[in-house]
């Protein structure tokens, strides 16, 4: 069964950086695109970034373009989200996600709080 475990969240000041990790197991990681989503209090979950199975193509929400970078290491079955120039509006629970054999799989999420 596919499992995703996020880590790396925390409290950071505006302008700071964090790197999130998502460790995958239970499926052939290198065959599937991966995504990062986030959900802020009182808001709907939104797609932040996505990366192709090989890592050759990445897409970003306009709100994070130029500040966030998604990457993956298929040898380690891990996807990353490097977040720079963080803003208070980036505060949210961040989830990684994969659609494996037609089913969506989600991690438990990691909290990111941007505050002075």
C-alpha positions in Angstrom: 0.0 0.0 0.0 1.3 3.4 -1.0 2.5 5.5 2.0 3.7 9.1 2.1 5.4 10.7 5.1 6.1 14.4 5.1 8.7 16.1 7.3 10.6 19.4 7.6 7.9 21.8 8.6 8.2 24.3 11.4 8.1 28.0 12.5 10.1 30.4 10.4 10.3 34.2 10.2 9.1 36.0 7.0 11.8 35.9 4.4 13.2 32.7 5.8 13.5 29.2 4.1 12.4 25.7 4.8 12.9 22.4 2.9 10.1 19.9 3.1 10.6 16.2 2.4 8.2 13.5 1.5 9.3 9.9 1.8 7.3 7.4 -0.3 6.9 3.6 0.0 4.7 0.9 -1.2 4.8 1.8 -4.9 7.3 2.2 -7.7 8.1 5.9 -6.9 10.0 6.6 -10.1 7.0 5.8 -12.3 4.7 8.5 -10.9 4.5 12.3 -10.8 4.4 13.8 -7.4 2.7 16.9 -6.0 2.8 19.2 -3.1 -0.5 20.8 -1.9 -1.2 23.1 1.1 -4.3 24.0 3.1 -4.5 27.1 5.2 -7.0 27.5 8.0 -10.5 28.2 6.6 -9.3 27.7 3.0 -9.5 24.9 0.5 -6.6 22.7 -0.3 -4.6 24.1 -3.2 -1.9 22.6 -5.5 1.4 24.3 -4.9 3.8 22.4 -7.2 4.1 19.2 -9.3 6.9 17.3 -10.8 7.1 14.6 -13.5 8.2 11.1 -12.8 11.7 11.7 -14.1 12.0 15.2 -12.5 12.4 16.8 -15.9 9.2 18.9 -15.7 7.9 21.0 -12.8 4.9 23.3 -12.5 4.1 25.8 -9.8 1.1 27.8 -8.6 1.5 31.5 -9.5 1.6 32.4 -5.8 4.9 30.5 -5.2 6.6 30.7 -8.6 10.1 32.0 -8.3 10.2 31.2 -4.5 9.6 27.5 -4.2 11.4 24.6 -6.0 10.1 21.1 -6.2 12.6 18.3 -6.8 12.9 14.5 -6.4 15.5 11.8 -5.8 14.2 8.6 -7.3 17.0 6.6 -5.7 15.8 7.7 -2.3 12.0 7.6 -3.1 11.8 11.2 -1.8 10.3 14.4 -3.1 11.3 17.8 -1.8 9.9 21.3 -1.6 12.5 24.0 -1.1 10.7 27.1 0.1 12.5 30.5 0.0 11.4 34.0 0.8 8.6 32.7 2.9 5.6 35.0 3.6 2.9 34.8 6.3 0.4 33.8 3.6 2.4 30.6 3.1 1.3 29.4 6.5 -0.5 26.1 6.0 -0.3 22.4 6.4 1.6 21.0 3.5 0.8 17.6 2.0 2.5 15.5 -0.6 0.3 13.5 -3.0 0.5 10.9 -5.7 -2.1 9.2 -7.8 -1.1 5.5 -7.9 -3.1 3.1 -10.1 -6.0 5.6 -10.2 -6.2 6.2 -6.4 -5.1 9.4 -4.7 -2.7 9.0 -1.8 -1.8 11.6 0.8 0.6 12.0 3.6 -0.4 13.2 7.1 0.9 16.7 6.4 3.5 19.0 8.0 2.7 22.4 9.5 4.5 25.4 8.1 4.1 28.6 10.1 5.6 31.9 8.9 5.5 34.5 11.6 7.7 37.0 13.3 
